Amino acid sequence: MMHGITFHSPEFLWLLLGLPLLAGWKWWRHKKTVAKISISNMDMFGEMKKSLRQHLAIFPFVLRLLTLAVLIVAFARPQSSLRSKHQNVEGVDIMLALDISGSMLAEDFSPNRLEAAKVVAADFVRSRPTDRMGIVVFAGESFTQAPLTTDHGILLSQIHAIKTGMIEDGTAIGDGLATAVNRLRNSTAVSKTIILLTDGVNNMGSIAPITAAEIASLYDIRVYTIGVGTHGTAPYPFQTPFGKQYQNVEVHLDEPMLRQMAQMTGGQYFRATDKNKLTSIFEEIDQMEKSKIEVLSYERKSEEFKFLLWLALGLILLEILLSYAVIRSIP
């Protein structure tokens, strides 16, 4: 593929700024040296028209300026480049299944679990530009926030739009996983992955989490499960007539179940107790699920100044022809 012109020595182009100054000096010098005569009446010159020689008088100087401009550009060594790039991507299709139940507002993460998860998920999306990704959210039920896509701009806007209260409250982990599996089951990607993040215990939904994990295994979908929440209790905000009040609530996570779901599908279970730990977990998953990219590229540069030198020579010859054959001046 042919790309644009670049310059090996672009500093020479600064000399082009001197050409307007040279033109101004020529005009000033012409004003100073032009001959003047005094006559009493101009009527005798009323019908006289400029000859071709008079019209062409300025052309040699214009050609000289053009010659200088062309030579300056030639000294800067313009180069065109021919590039070829072959990219073979064995992509990874990834669905993020994110718990948006009310308990995700607990503030053992800063500013809370849900907002911390959104920030980390967005960074994860940005770090994988070659993969198709999608988002499923779940609480008491589940739905697809964004289907598989390579348009990561849309993904980021959809992540930003996620909030609690979008659907009935509760924790339907099995339904969330099943919805993500449904989005991946027809994928032809080399690797199909679900990252499921929750802070609770399955208490709603029509599909048991283990059953959803079995279905994922049948479709060769690897599931990484992440349990979020500190150990013990976490501050949770409550709205009261006196404003927002906090109460420490006990953190409940069904870690054995989340671990079993991951093991059944060849994935791994992680526990995140703060935002930094959550970030490191996504970085670890990122390394385990890297796309395989084979790139063959080359670049060949071609010097373009030779044409400019021939053009400058032609302009010089044209100036000589005009100066000494067409508009030759008598000393």
Secondary structure, DSSP 8 states (H G I E B T S, - for coil): -EEEEEESSGGGGGGGGHHHHHHHHHHHHHHHH------S--GGGTT----HHHHTTTHHHHHHHHHHHHHHHHHT-EEEEEEEEEEEEE-EEEEEEEE-SGGGG-TTSSS-HHHHHHHHHHHHHHT-TTSEEEEEEESSSEEEEEEEES-HHHHHHHHHH--TTSS-SS--HHHHHHHHHHHHTT---SEEEEEEEESS---S-SS-HHHHHHHHHHTTEEEEEEEE--SSEEEEEEEETTEEEEEEEE----HHHHHHHHHHTT--EEEESSHHHHHHHHHHHHHHT--EEEEEEEEEEEE-HHHHHHHHHHHHHHHHHIIIIIS----
